[in-house]
Amino acid sequence: MKVTLKRYTPDALDLLLSTKETRLGGADDPATWTEERKAEHLRYMLGTIKSSWEFVDYVFHISGVSRAFTHQLVRTRQGSYAQEGQRTVDARDNGVVTPDFDTLDGEIEFALTTDEVFTSYAKMIDAGEKPQNARAILPTATATSIWAKFNLRTLSDMARVRLCTRTQGEYQRVFREMCDEVVAVHPWAEPFLAVECVASGTCAFPNYGPDHCPIYHPSLDRTEVKRQQRERFFTAPIHEAAPQRGKDSRSIG
């Protein structure tokens, strides 16, 4: 598996801050700000409206991954994809990505079966069968490559769940590599790419965490807090905030 960040938004930090400042009527250029001021505004943005995050894009090339993984990846709605096809490509040499099997028997059966399948696939192609027909017997573990583009907001939302221990191992590993690639060019983006329990102090999958997550902590269970807050919320009168532009260019309220 290999993840490479191929393209990303130039001057992304200044653009991110500029779009946020535009909403607040800001006039000065964030490019002229001190690093301390930028850091302060970034911390604020982590807890406010995420629309500005959508202006920053990242383009990845991901290779040596299974089609089972890419089937999951492309279910992310706010993304753009270009994948190696099996309709025209002779995939006999692509190989497979072996899952993290729980048993030795499973691993052995997988190896024997996939060897047999690829042998049959090659025979079909050599006999003149079209790849688009022969591909029907290929396993979802067949290795492939894909290009994917996401904006920062989508990556942040993905991090909440795809870094979680509930996600299949291959996806966890790929997404960690994606985050590493982003942070390597934009160190300021690291707080935007946090798993749910780190980002919010709650479990992303409360039906999974208590019994299955090896790092679950009882404090992540906010069931009672949410019940109490729901009661307070729906019995309180409607309150309307009145945001104002503060002296430090941040929205108040």
VEXKOLFI-382444 format. One record per residue (C-alpha): residue number from 1; y, x, z; residue in one letter. Coordinates in Angstrom, 2 decimals. Each point is the difference from the previous one (the first is absolute). Layout:
- NUM,Y,X,Z,a
...
//
This chain:
- 1,0.00,0.00,0.00,m
- 2,3.46,1.26,-0.90,k
- 3,3.38,-1.65,0.53,v
- 4,3.08,1.40,-1.72,t
- 5,3.54,-1.32,0.28,l
- 6,1.20,0.21,-3.60,k
- 7,3.45,-1.58,0.18,r
- 8,2.35,-1.27,2.66,y
- 9,3.54,-1.33,0.20,t
- 10,2.59,2.79,-0.15,p
- 11,2.42,0.14,2.94,d
- 12,-2.11,-2.71,1.62,a
- 13,1.49,0.32,3.47,l
- 14,3.59,-0.35,-1.19,d
- 15,-1.00,-2.92,-2.23,l
- 16,-1.79,-1.70,2.87,l
- 17,3.03,0.34,2.26,l
- 18,2.40,-1.00,-2.79,s
- 19,-1.77,-3.29,-0.68,t
- 20,0.05,-0.84,3.69,k
- 21,3.69,0.88,0.26,e
- 22,0.80,-2.16,-3.03,t
- 23,-1.26,-3.05,1.87,r
- 24,2.43,0.85,2.79,l
- 25,2.96,0.73,-2.24,g
- 26,-0.21,3.75,0.53,g
- 27,2.30,2.15,-2.10,a
- 28,-0.87,3.60,0.87,d
- 29,-2.79,1.84,-1.80,d
- 30,-3.04,0.82,2.20,p
- 31,-0.31,3.27,-1.89,a
- 32,3.05,1.15,1.98,t
- 33,-1.49,-0.95,3.39,w
- 34,-1.33,2.45,2.54,t
- 35,-3.75,0.22,0.52,e
- 36,0.46,-1.48,3.48,e
- 37,1.76,-3.07,-1.38,r
- 38,-2.67,-0.49,-2.65,k
- 39,-2.73,0.25,2.63,a
- 40,1.76,-2.57,2.17,e
- 41,0.25,-2.48,-2.87,h
- 42,-3.64,0.58,-0.96,l
- 43,-1.10,-0.85,3.54,r
- 44,2.04,-3.19,-0.23,y
- 45,-1.48,-0.92,-3.38,m
- 46,-3.54,0.11,1.41,l
- 47,0.82,-3.15,1.96,g
- 48,2.08,-1.95,-2.48,t
- 49,-0.29,-1.74,-3.38,i
- 50,-2.32,1.91,-2.36,k
- 51,1.56,-0.92,-3.35,s
- 52,1.66,3.40,-0.36,s
- 53,-3.37,1.70,0.23,w
- 54,-0.96,-1.45,-3.38,e
- 55,2.41,2.32,-1.86,f
- 56,-2.13,3.09,0.74,v
- 57,-3.08,0.46,-2.21,d
- 58,-3.01,2.30,0.04,y
- 59,-2.48,0.59,-2.85,v
- 60,-3.47,1.35,0.87,f
- 61,-2.90,1.27,-2.06,h
- 62,-3.24,-0.60,1.89,i
- 63,-3.24,1.47,-1.38,s
- 64,-3.59,0.41,1.12,g
- 65,-0.04,-3.40,1.68,v
- 66,-2.43,-2.89,-0.40,s
- 67,0.69,-3.14,-1.97,r
- 68,-0.84,-1.85,3.21,a
- 69,3.08,1.62,1.51,f
- 70,2.24,-0.70,-3.00,t
- 71,-1.09,-3.65,0.03,h
- 72,1.43,-0.16,3.52,q
- 73,3.12,2.03,-0.85,l
- 74,1.12,-2.22,-2.87,v
- 75,-0.10,-3.05,2.24,r
- 76,3.28,1.27,1.40,t
- 77,2.37,-2.40,-1.74,r
- 78,3.19,2.06,-0.13,q
- 79,-1.30,2.97,-1.97,g
- 80,-0.43,1.28,-3.56,s
- 81,-3.30,1.44,-1.22,y
- 82,-1.56,1.84,-2.95,a
- 83,-3.71,0.75,0.32,q
- 84,-2.62,1.85,-2.00,e
- 85,-1.94,-2.70,-1.84,g
- 86,-3.75,-0.27,-0.48,q
- 87,0.32,-2.05,-3.15,r
- 88,0.55,2.97,-2.31,t
- 89,-0.72,3.05,2.18,v
- 90,-3.50,1.48,0.19,d
- 91,-0.38,0.16,3.78,a
- 92,-3.35,1.79,0.18,r
- 93,1.59,3.11,1.52,d
- 94,2.33,-1.79,2.40,n
- 95,-2.45,0.15,2.86,g
- 96,0.22,-2.14,3.11,v
- 97,1.81,-0.01,3.33,v
- 98,-2.59,-0.16,2.76,t
- 99,0.89,-2.42,2.80,p
- 100,-0.24,0.96,3.68,d
- 101,-3.53,-1.29,0.46,f
- 102,-1.24,-0.93,3.45,d
- 103,-3.57,1.04,-0.74,t
- 104,-1.76,2.78,-1.86,l
- 105,-2.14,-2.60,-1.75,d
- 106,3.11,-1.65,-1.36,g
- 107,1.33,3.29,-1.32,e
- 108,-3.33,0.87,-1.65,i
- 109,-0.36,-3.40,-1.67,e
- 110,3.58,0.23,-1.25,f
- 111,-0.60,3.41,-1.58,a
- 112,-3.25,-1.05,-1.66,l
- 113,1.40,-3.27,-1.31,t
- 114,3.23,1.40,-1.39,t
- 115,-1.86,2.84,-1.74,d
- 116,-2.23,-2.57,-1.68,e
- 117,2.95,-2.18,-0.98,v
- 118,1.97,2.85,-1.58,f
- 119,-3.10,1.15,-1.89,t
- 120,-0.42,-3.51,-1.41,s
- 121,3.71,-0.20,-0.79,y
- 122,-0.13,3.26,-1.99,a
- 123,-3.03,-1.23,-1.94,k
- 124,1.84,-3.20,-0.92,m
- 125,3.06,1.92,-1.25,i
- 126,-2.14,2.50,-1.95,d
- 127,-1.81,-2.92,-1.64,a
- 128,3.32,-1.31,-1.32,g
- 129,0.90,-2.54,2.64,e
- 130,3.73,-0.49,0.56,k
- 131,1.35,1.33,3.35,p
- 132,1.53,-3.42,0.65,q
- 133,-3.55,-1.44,0.08,n
- 134,-1.81,2.90,1.64,a
- 135,2.52,0.08,2.85,r
- 136,-1.53,-3.22,1.35,a
- 137,-2.69,1.99,1.80,i
- 138,2.32,2.58,1.60,l
- 139,0.36,-0.14,3.80,p
- 140,3.33,-0.68,1.71,t
- 141,-0.40,3.48,1.49,a
- 142,0.65,1.52,-3.45,t
- 143,2.82,2.54,0.28,a
- 144,3.27,-0.80,-1.70,t
- 145,3.70,0.86,-0.03,s
- 146,3.06,-2.18,0.31,i
- 147,3.79,0.23,-0.08,w
- 148,1.81,-2.12,2.56,a
- 149,3.67,-0.62,0.73,k
- 150,1.25,-1.50,3.25,f
- 151,3.40,-0.34,1.61,n
- 152,0.61,1.11,3.57,l
- 153,-0.15,-3.53,1.34,r
- 154,-3.44,-0.59,-1.52,t
- 155,-1.27,3.37,1.24,l
- 156,1.25,-0.85,3.49,s
- 157,-1.79,-3.36,-0.07,d
- 158,-3.18,1.66,-1.28,m
- 159,0.12,2.62,2.74,a
- 160,-0.11,-2.71,2.65,r
- 161,-3.53,-1.00,-1.02,v
- 162,-1.42,2.68,-2.32,r
- 163,0.29,2.77,2.59,l
- 164,-1.86,-2.25,2.46,c
- 165,-3.58,0.84,1.04,t
- 166,-1.07,-3.38,-1.38,r
- 167,0.69,1.22,-3.55,t
- 168,-2.89,1.59,-1.89,q
- 169,-0.12,3.78,0.37,g
- 170,0.78,0.85,-3.62,e
- 171,3.14,-2.14,0.06,y
- 172,1.11,1.53,3.31,q
- 173,-0.39,3.51,-1.38,r
- 174,1.82,-0.78,-3.24,v
- 175,2.88,-1.68,1.79,f
- 176,0.39,2.86,2.48,r
- 177,0.30,2.34,-2.97,e
- 178,2.60,-2.30,-1.56,m
- 179,2.02,0.05,3.22,c
- 180,-0.28,3.79,0.23,d
- 181,1.28,0.32,-3.57,e
- 182,3.02,-2.22,0.75,v
- 183,0.87,1.75,3.27,v
- 184,-0.26,3.40,-1.70,a
- 185,2.96,-0.87,-2.26,v
- 186,1.73,-2.48,2.34,h
- 187,-0.61,0.99,3.64,p
- 188,2.37,-2.78,1.10,w
- 189,-2.48,-2.59,-1.33,a
- 190,-2.71,0.74,2.57,e
- 191,1.06,-2.75,2.49,p
- 192,-0.17,-2.52,-2.86,f
- 193,-3.71,0.76,-0.52,l
- 194,-1.61,-0.96,3.29,a
- 195,-3.13,-2.00,0.78,v
- 196,0.66,-3.37,1.68,e
- 197,-0.99,1.02,3.53,c
- 198,2.39,2.97,-0.18,v
- 199,2.79,-1.87,-1.79,a
- 200,0.06,-3.14,2.14,s
- 201,-2.25,0.57,2.99,g
- 202,-2.31,-2.82,-1.08,t
- 203,-3.38,-0.03,-1.73,c
- 204,0.04,-0.85,-3.71,a
- 205,-3.43,-1.61,0.31,f
- 206,-0.35,-1.51,3.49,p
- 207,-3.41,-1.48,-0.87,n
- 208,-1.25,3.50,-0.79,y
- 209,1.80,2.40,2.31,g
- 210,-1.25,-0.88,3.51,p
- 211,-3.68,0.35,-0.85,d
- 212,-0.10,2.46,-2.88,h
- 213,3.05,2.30,-0.16,c
- 214,-0.63,3.36,1.72,p
- 215,3.70,0.40,0.86,i
- 216,0.73,-3.57,1.08,y
- 217,1.85,-0.39,3.30,h
- 218,0.23,-3.26,2.01,p
- 219,3.81,0.22,-0.02,s
- 220,-0.11,-0.78,-3.73,l
- 221,-1.11,-3.55,0.78,d
- 222,3.25,-2.00,-0.08,r
- 223,-1.62,-3.43,-0.07,t
- 224,1.53,-1.20,3.27,e
- 225,3.39,1.49,-0.79,v
- 226,0.05,-1.80,-3.35,k
- 227,-1.07,-3.28,1.61,r
- 228,2.80,0.23,2.55,q
- 229,2.55,0.97,-2.65,q
- 230,-1.05,-2.85,-2.28,r
- 231,0.59,-2.44,2.87,e
- 232,3.42,1.50,0.72,r
- 233,0.98,0.04,-3.66,f
- 234,-0.78,-3.62,-0.83,f
- 235,1.53,-1.36,3.18,t
- 236,3.26,1.93,-0.36,a
- 237,3.04,-1.24,-1.95,p
- 238,0.58,1.52,-3.42,i
- 239,1.98,3.24,0.18,h
- 240,1.82,1.43,-2.99,e
- 241,0.92,3.68,-0.09,a
- 242,3.36,1.18,-1.28,a
- 243,-0.56,3.53,-1.38,p
- 244,3.04,2.25,-0.11,q
- 245,0.66,3.37,-1.49,r
- 246,0.16,2.46,2.86,g
- 247,2.06,3.16,0.35,k
- 248,-3.02,2.09,-0.95,d
- 249,-0.62,-2.12,-3.13,s
- 250,-3.01,-1.70,1.50,r
- 251,-0.50,-3.75,0.11,s
- 252,0.28,-1.41,3.49,i
- 253,-2.15,-3.02,0.86,g
//
